[in-house]
């Protein structure tokens, strides 16, 4: 799988941009602030419907424009497809496949698969759980696009449930009584969708785990074992001491998880009404990262944290290439401004790992930062001007 052509309209800094790409390695080179990352961000967004830089789509639409359009010709097993996504601030995205409108934009998911490694990925190790949950869910959708609907349904249900909890809490504090019959219905919906999402995450993590350890060994000279463990809020809620209980095996059974979620919601309902938020479910879970048996967050050095973040992305790339999930085609690998953040040893190790990939897109402020092993086509980027050098 590779992107052969990219066209942007009013995306980020580009009123218009048109670019042809080849398989193999392409480096986008230019000073900071000239739009290199905007190009690869557009490709990544077309793959996952999310940006690795910002949480809101509004920032992706060029200032003063009403909408942004991303178009790409994607070649998969020698068959080209034209993907188009229209982003309108405050409205749902609109998608086309081979010029034909799609009923739902998320039907485009899976047509292009990418793995993006960027400086922001350091937060996977050092940051809050929401970044690690987003990492897990975006990889899930790349592996099984239908799970995008499950994730969307769960997020919608939790928003509605939180609104009811907040309303019930306000009524009680005002001396009134709250009608909780509707809340029971939303409990059932949240448990059903949440159980599917948790089981899918844990199943994916089991496939990803050996790739993480292998990738960490390849990019780091350390001997520490890299571990990734799923920490489910439902198990913490049901454990008498408040800690994780039961391990991952029960979490692979959606029916069992659904029953546990309903029980935990019933147990926590007084606290949830008091606080006005849902306290259990996949939106409260975490991926625990450990090196040598110790939590990476707070214990790992800066270099170890970089290596572990890189290992998570390279493991994702290897999983998408593997037959474990019957994925279709090798993903496009995007390395966004990372070589300036890595020391020479990690640069060279990363270059060794990605050499031979079907398509690698690199951004760099300085051409010399890109290892010689990754020599390939070069595109000079200066503001809205995009010039292919070789």
C-alpha positions as CSV (number, residue, x, y, z in Angstrom):
1,X,0.0,0.0,0.0
2,X,1.2,3.5,-0.9
3,X,0.0,7.0,-1.7
4,X,0.8,8.0,-5.3
5,X,-0.9,11.4,-5.3
6,X,-2.0,13.9,-2.7
7,X,-4.2,17.0,-3.2
8,X,-5.1,19.5,-0.5
9,X,-7.5,22.4,-0.6
10,X,-7.6,24.9,2.3
11,X,-5.9,22.3,4.6
12,X,-3.8,24.0,7.3
13,X,-1.5,26.5,5.6
14,X,-2.2,25.3,2.0
15,X,-4.8,27.1,-0.1
16,X,-3.9,24.4,-2.7
17,X,-1.2,21.7,-2.9
18,X,-0.7,18.9,-5.4
19,X,2.0,16.3,-5.0
20,X,3.0,13.0,-6.7
21,X,4.7,10.4,-4.6
22,X,6.5,7.2,-5.3
23,X,6.9,4.0,-3.3
24,X,10.0,3.9,-1.1
25,X,11.5,6.7,0.9
26,X,10.5,10.4,0.5
27,X,11.9,13.2,2.7
28,X,10.1,16.5,3.0
29,X,12.8,19.0,3.9
30,X,12.5,22.7,4.9
31,X,12.7,25.1,7.8
32,X,10.3,24.8,10.7
33,X,6.9,26.4,10.1
34,X,6.9,25.9,6.3
35,X,4.3,23.2,6.1
36,X,6.2,19.9,6.0
37,X,4.2,18.3,8.8
38,X,0.9,19.6,7.3
39,X,1.5,17.3,4.2
40,X,2.0,14.1,6.2
41,X,-0.7,15.1,8.8
42,X,-3.2,15.1,5.9
43,X,-2.3,11.6,4.9
44,X,-2.4,10.4,8.5
45,X,-5.8,12.1,9.0
46,X,-7.2,10.4,6.0
47,X,-6.2,7.1,7.6
48,X,-7.6,7.5,11.1
49,X,-9.8,10.7,11.1
50,X,-7.6,12.2,13.8
51,X,-4.5,14.3,13.9
52,X,-1.4,13.5,15.8
53,X,-1.0,17.2,16.6
54,X,-4.4,18.6,17.7
55,X,-7.6,17.2,19.2
56,X,-10.0,19.4,17.3
57,X,-10.6,19.3,13.5
58,X,-11.2,23.1,13.5
59,X,-7.4,23.7,13.4
60,X,-7.1,21.7,10.2
61,X,-9.2,24.1,8.1
62,X,-7.2,27.0,6.8
63,X,-8.0,30.3,8.6
64,X,-10.8,32.1,6.8
65,X,-11.9,29.1,4.8
66,X,-15.2,27.3,5.3
67,X,-13.9,23.8,4.7
68,X,-10.8,21.7,3.9
69,X,-10.5,18.9,1.4
70,X,-8.0,16.0,1.4
71,X,-7.7,13.8,-1.7
72,X,-5.4,11.0,-2.2
73,X,-4.9,8.2,-4.7
74,X,-4.0,5.1,-2.8
75,X,-2.5,2.0,-4.6
76,X,-3.2,-1.3,-2.8
77,X,-2.1,-4.5,-4.5
78,X,-1.7,-2.5,-7.7
79,X,-5.3,-1.3,-7.6
80,X,-5.7,2.5,-7.3
81,X,-8.5,4.1,-5.3
82,X,-9.3,7.8,-4.9
83,X,-10.1,8.8,-1.4
84,X,-11.6,12.2,-0.6
85,X,-12.5,13.7,2.8
86,X,-14.2,17.1,3.3
87,X,-13.8,18.7,6.7
88,X,-16.3,21.4,7.7
89,X,-15.8,23.2,11.0
90,X,-18.5,22.2,13.4
91,X,-20.1,19.6,11.1
92,X,-19.7,15.9,10.3
93,X,-17.0,15.0,7.7
94,X,-18.1,14.0,4.2
95,X,-16.4,11.3,2.3
96,X,-16.1,10.0,-1.3
97,X,-14.6,6.9,-2.7
98,X,-13.7,6.9,-6.4
99,X,-15.8,10.1,-6.7
100,X,-18.9,8.5,-5.3
101,X,-20.3,9.9,-2.0
102,X,-20.4,7.5,1.0
103,X,-23.4,7.4,3.3
104,X,-21.1,7.7,6.3
105,X,-17.6,9.1,6.4
106,X,-16.2,6.3,8.5
107,X,-16.8,3.8,5.6
108,X,-13.6,5.3,4.3
109,X,-11.6,3.9,7.2
110,X,-9.4,1.0,6.3
111,X,-8.8,2.1,2.7
112,X,-5.5,3.8,3.8
113,X,-3.5,2.6,6.8
114,X,-0.7,4.6,8.3
115,X,1.6,4.5,11.3
116,X,2.8,7.9,12.4
117,X,5.8,8.5,14.7
118,X,6.2,12.1,15.9
119,X,7.7,14.0,18.8
120,X,4.2,14.1,20.4
121,X,4.5,10.4,21.0
122,X,6.7,10.9,24.0
123,X,3.4,11.6,25.8
124,X,2.5,7.9,25.3
125,X,5.1,7.2,27.9
126,X,5.1,10.3,30.0
127,X,1.6,11.7,29.5
128,X,-1.9,11.0,30.8
129,X,-4.0,7.8,30.1
130,X,-6.2,9.5,27.4
131,X,-3.2,9.5,25.0
132,X,-2.6,5.8,25.5
133,X,-6.3,5.0,25.1
134,X,-6.3,7.0,21.8
135,X,-3.3,5.1,20.6
136,X,-5.0,1.8,21.3
137,X,-8.3,2.8,19.7
138,X,-6.7,4.2,16.6
139,X,-4.7,1.0,16.1
140,X,-7.9,-1.0,16.6
141,X,-9.7,0.9,13.9
142,X,-6.8,0.4,11.5
143,X,-7.0,-3.3,12.2
144,X,-10.8,-3.6,12.2
145,X,-12.5,-0.5,10.8
146,X,-16.0,-1.6,12.0
147,X,-14.8,-0.9,15.6
148,X,-15.0,2.8,14.7
149,X,-18.7,2.5,15.0
150,X,-18.5,0.8,18.4
151,X,-16.1,3.5,19.7
152,X,-18.4,6.2,18.4
153,X,-21.5,4.6,19.9
154,X,-19.8,4.2,23.3
155,X,-18.6,7.9,23.3
156,X,-22.1,9.0,22.5
157,X,-23.7,6.9,25.2
158,X,-21.3,8.1,27.8
159,X,-22.0,11.7,27.0
160,X,-25.7,11.1,27.4
161,X,-25.2,9.1,30.6
162,X,-23.0,11.9,32.1
163,X,-25.7,14.4,31.3
164,X,-28.3,12.3,33.2
165,X,-25.9,11.8,36.1
166,X,-25.3,15.5,36.3
167,X,-29.0,16.2,36.2
168,X,-29.7,13.6,38.9
169,X,-27.0,15.1,41.1
170,X,-28.4,18.6,40.7
171,X,-31.9,17.4,41.6
172,X,-30.6,15.7,44.8
173,X,-28.6,18.7,45.9
174,X,-31.7,20.8,45.4
175,X,-33.7,18.7,47.8
176,X,-35.6,16.9,45.0
177,X,-35.6,13.3,43.8
178,X,-34.2,12.1,40.5
179,X,-36.0,9.6,38.1
180,X,-33.3,7.0,37.5
181,X,-35.3,4.7,35.3
182,X,-33.8,6.3,32.1
183,X,-30.4,5.9,33.6
184,X,-30.9,2.1,33.8
185,X,-31.4,2.1,30.0
186,X,-28.2,4.0,29.4
187,X,-26.3,1.8,31.8
188,X,-27.2,-1.2,29.6
189,X,-26.2,0.6,26.4
190,X,-22.9,1.8,27.9
191,X,-22.1,-1.7,29.2
192,X,-22.9,-3.4,25.9
193,X,-20.7,-1.1,23.8
194,X,-18.0,-0.7,26.4
195,X,-17.6,-4.5,26.8
196,X,-17.0,-4.8,23.0
197,X,-14.4,-2.1,23.1
198,X,-12.6,-3.5,26.1
199,X,-12.5,-7.1,24.7
200,X,-11.2,-5.8,21.4
201,X,-8.5,-3.7,23.0
202,X,-7.3,-6.6,25.1
203,X,-7.3,-8.9,22.1
204,X,-5.3,-6.4,20.1
205,X,-2.9,-5.9,23.0
206,X,-2.1,-9.6,23.2
207,X,-1.1,-9.6,19.5
208,X,0.9,-6.3,19.9
209,X,2.8,-7.3,23.0
210,X,5.5,-9.5,21.5
211,X,6.1,-6.9,18.7
212,X,6.7,-4.2,21.4
213,X,9.4,-6.2,23.1
214,X,11.1,-7.1,19.9
215,X,11.0,-3.5,18.6
216,X,12.3,-2.1,22.0
217,X,15.3,-4.5,21.8
218,X,16.0,-3.4,18.3
219,X,16.0,0.4,19.0
220,X,17.5,0.3,22.5
221,X,20.8,-1.0,23.6
222,X,19.4,-1.6,27.1
223,X,18.5,-5.0,28.4
224,X,15.3,-4.0,30.1
225,X,12.1,-6.0,29.2
226,X,9.3,-3.8,27.8
227,X,5.9,-4.7,29.0
228,X,2.4,-3.4,28.1
229,X,-0.5,-4.3,30.4
230,X,-4.2,-3.4,30.2
231,X,-5.6,-1.8,33.3
232,X,-9.4,-1.9,33.4
233,X,-11.4,0.4,35.6
234,X,-14.1,-2.3,35.9
235,X,-11.6,-4.6,37.6
236,X,-10.4,-1.9,39.9
237,X,-14.0,-1.1,40.9
238,X,-14.9,-4.7,41.6
239,X,-11.7,-5.4,43.6
240,X,-12.1,-5.1,47.4
241,X,-8.7,-3.3,47.7
242,X,-9.3,-1.0,44.7
243,X,-6.4,-2.6,42.7
244,X,-6.4,-4.6,39.5
245,X,-8.0,-8.0,39.8
246,X,-8.5,-11.0,37.6
247,X,-5.9,-10.4,35.0
248,X,-6.6,-9.9,31.3
249,X,-8.2,-13.3,30.5
250,X,-11.7,-12.4,31.8
251,X,-11.6,-9.1,29.7
252,X,-11.5,-11.1,26.5
253,X,-15.1,-12.3,27.0
254,X,-17.6,-9.4,26.1
255,X,-20.5,-11.1,27.9
256,X,-18.6,-11.4,31.1
257,X,-17.2,-7.8,30.8
258,X,-20.7,-6.5,30.2
259,X,-22.0,-8.1,33.3
260,X,-19.1,-6.8,35.3
261,X,-19.7,-3.2,34.0
262,X,-23.3,-3.3,35.0
263,X,-22.4,-4.5,38.4
264,X,-19.7,-1.9,38.8
265,X,-22.1,0.9,37.6
266,X,-24.7,-0.2,40.2
267,X,-22.0,-0.2,42.9
268,X,-20.7,3.2,41.9
269,X,-24.0,4.9,41.2
270,X,-24.1,7.1,44.4
271,X,-20.6,8.4,43.6
272,X,-21.4,8.9,39.9
273,X,-24.5,10.9,40.7
274,X,-22.6,13.0,43.2
275,X,-19.8,13.8,40.8
276,X,-21.9,13.8,37.6
277,X,-19.6,11.6,35.6
278,X,-19.3,7.9,34.6
279,X,-16.5,6.4,36.7
280,X,-16.1,3.0,35.1
281,X,-15.7,1.8,31.5
282,X,-13.1,1.9,28.7
283,X,-12.9,5.7,28.9
284,X,-11.3,5.3,32.3
285,X,-8.9,2.5,31.4
286,X,-5.2,2.7,30.8
287,X,-2.3,0.9,29.2
288,X,0.5,0.4,31.8
289,X,4.0,0.6,30.3
290,X,6.8,-1.0,32.2
291,X,10.6,-1.4,31.7
292,X,12.4,-3.9,33.7
293,X,9.4,-4.4,35.9
294,X,9.1,-0.8,36.9
295,X,6.5,1.7,35.6
296,X,8.1,3.6,32.6
297,X,6.3,6.8,33.7
298,X,8.4,8.3,36.4
299,X,11.2,5.7,36.2
300,X,12.4,5.6,32.6
301,X,15.1,7.9,31.5
302,X,14.5,10.3,28.6
303,X,16.3,8.1,26.1
304,X,14.4,5.0,27.4
305,X,11.1,6.8,27.1
306,X,11.9,7.7,23.5
307,X,12.8,4.1,22.7
308,X,9.6,2.8,24.3
309,X,7.5,5.3,22.4
310,X,9.2,4.4,19.2
311,X,8.8,0.7,20.0
312,X,5.0,1.2,20.3
313,X,4.8,2.7,16.9
314,X,7.1,0.2,15.2
315,X,5.2,-2.6,16.9
316,X,2.0,-1.2,15.4
317,X,3.6,-1.2,12.0
318,X,4.7,-4.8,12.4
319,X,1.2,-5.9,13.6
320,X,-0.4,-4.2,10.7
321,X,1.9,-6.0,8.3
322,X,1.3,-9.4,10.0
323,X,-1.4,-12.0,9.3
324,X,-2.7,-11.9,12.9
325,X,-5.6,-9.6,12.0
326,X,-5.8,-10.4,8.3
327,X,-4.9,-6.8,7.6
328,X,-4.8,-5.8,3.9
329,X,-1.5,-4.4,2.7
330,X,1.6,-2.9,4.4
331,X,0.9,0.4,6.0
332,X,2.5,3.7,5.0
333,X,5.1,4.7,7.7
334,X,5.4,8.4,8.6
335,X,8.3,9.7,10.6
336,X,7.4,13.3,11.4
337,X,10.4,15.4,12.5
338,X,11.8,12.7,14.8
339,X,15.4,12.4,13.8
340,X,16.2,15.7,15.3
341,X,14.9,14.3,18.6
342,X,17.0,11.1,18.6
343,X,20.7,10.6,19.2
344,X,22.9,9.1,16.5
345,X,22.6,5.6,17.8
346,X,18.8,5.7,17.9
347,X,18.7,7.4,14.5
348,X,20.7,4.6,12.9
349,X,18.7,1.9,14.7
350,X,15.5,3.4,13.4
351,X,16.9,3.6,9.9
352,X,17.8,-0.1,10.0
353,X,14.3,-1.0,11.1
354,X,12.4,1.0,8.4
355,X,14.7,0.3,5.4
356,X,12.8,-1.8,3.0
357,X,9.3,-0.6,3.9
358,X,7.0,-0.1,0.9
359,X,6.5,3.6,1.6
360,X,8.2,5.9,4.2
361,X,7.5,9.6,4.5
362,X,9.9,11.6,6.5
363,X,9.9,15.3,7.5
364,X,13.0,17.1,8.6
365,X,14.1,20.7,9.0
366,X,17.7,19.7,8.0
367,X,18.5,17.2,5.3
368,X,21.6,16.1,7.1
369,X,19.5,14.8,10.1
370,X,18.1,12.0,7.9
371,X,20.4,9.0,8.0
372,X,22.2,8.1,4.8
373,X,20.5,4.7,4.9
374,X,17.2,6.4,4.2
375,X,18.4,8.2,1.1
376,X,15.5,8.6,-1.4
377,X,13.4,11.1,-3.1
378,X,13.4,14.6,-1.6
379,X,10.7,17.3,-1.6
380,X,11.7,20.9,-0.6
381,X,8.9,22.7,1.3
382,X,8.9,26.5,1.5
383,X,5.6,27.9,2.7
384,X,2.9,27.0,0.2
385,X,5.5,26.0,-2.4
386,X,6.2,22.3,-2.8
387,X,9.1,21.4,-5.1
388,X,10.2,17.8,-5.9
389,X,14.0,17.7,-6.1
390,X,14.7,14.1,-7.0
